[in-house]
């Protein structure tokens, strides 16, 4: 037990020191400044070439979503996630140790070129996320958490990070074992992470981009806007276009849906008129709904 308490304490102090160092000693791989830089870049694009020209620069929910960016990208890890995940990994490794197993690597790719390892990691992680995203819509108890993301009424880049902290736990938990079974020879996945952030920002941005033929591979604003449509087709009661970075999975498995321009469609979900509009009540909503 003492070992796990030490892990929790070290996780808090370690992440706090890391965050302070990120801010005070910026480098080319500083998540904090890359997040700010990419956010400003996409926001400037929204201002210069907006798709929905009548939408205000400081759209409805802009400041709420801006807080969600900081909370879900940094503060949640500081408050609980880093400690929780480190303890969970140690418990899992201790469980494996009971059977004399040191790791669960089933496929060793450490000898492949670094760029290919990054590509493999990106594709596998995105496929897992696509499946998790489908379940967030199909399972009623998961949907209560995911409603927060779909409470966005005017789309903008920062809407990407309007999601309940439980989604982070769900996504990371499901991804852990499949990715742990691959023996990567590199540990720096900064490029993959920030590329996913950029694509996610663009997907939610007030931009009318579809990427032409590349839209069948990469998710894009013209496609993702339909994922946020309040009115769903009768044959798609759980929604459509679940891809995060890649649209490829939706086209392969028949969940893609872009019938026309979604520029003017209403966003949200059925019954969102009574959904909370502040961070605190949105965070508590799924738990209170379950208690009721």
C-alpha positions, 0 to 999 in steps of 0.5 A: 500500500505504501508503494501506491501512496508514494506513486500518488504523491510523486505523480502530483509533484512530478506533474506539477513540476513538469507543468511549471517547467513546460511554461517557464522553459519552453522547448520545441516539444512543449505541449503547452505552447504548441496547444496555444499556437495551434489554437491561435492558428485555427482561430485566426483561420476562422476569423479570416475565412469563416464558413458561417459568416454570421457567426460571431468571433466570440461565439456562444460557448467560446469561453466555456470551451476555452476553459475546457481546453485548459482543464482537459489538456492540463488541469485534469492530469494535475488534479487526478488523472496522472496519479490515477493512471500511474497507480492503475499501470502499477497495479496491472504490472503487479498483477502480471508479476503474479504470473511471472509476466514482465510485459504483454508485448506481442508484436515488436516493431522497435527496429522499424524506422521511427516515422513508421512506428509513429504512423502505426501508433497513429492508425491503431490509436485512431481506430480504437478511438473510432470504436470507443466513440461509437460506443459513447453514442450507442451505450446509454450510460456513456451517452450521458457523459458524451452529451456534454460534447454535443451540447455545442450550439455553435461550432468553433475550434475549441469545441474539440475539448468540450468533453467530460473528464470521464471520456479521458479515462474511458478512451485511455483505459480502452487504448492501454492494453492494445498499445501496450502489446506493441513494442515501440522502440520510441517513447516520444509521440509528441508529433502524433499527439499534436497532429491529432490536436490540429485535426480535431481543432480543424474538424470543429472549426468554423471552416468550410473545408472538405479536403477533396479526395483526402476527405475520404481519409481525414476527418474534416469540418464539412463531414464532422459538422454532421456528427453534431447535427441535432436532427438524426436520420431515421436509419442512424438513430445513434449518429454518424461520422465517428472518426476523430482524425481519420474518416477512413473508418466511417467510409469502410464500415458504413457510418459516413454521412454527408448528404449535403452542405451542413453549413446551416444545420442545427447543432445539439441533441434532442432535449438539449434545451434543458442541458446545463450551460456551465462547467460545474453543472455539466460535469455533475450532470451524468452522475446526478442523472444516474442517481435520479 
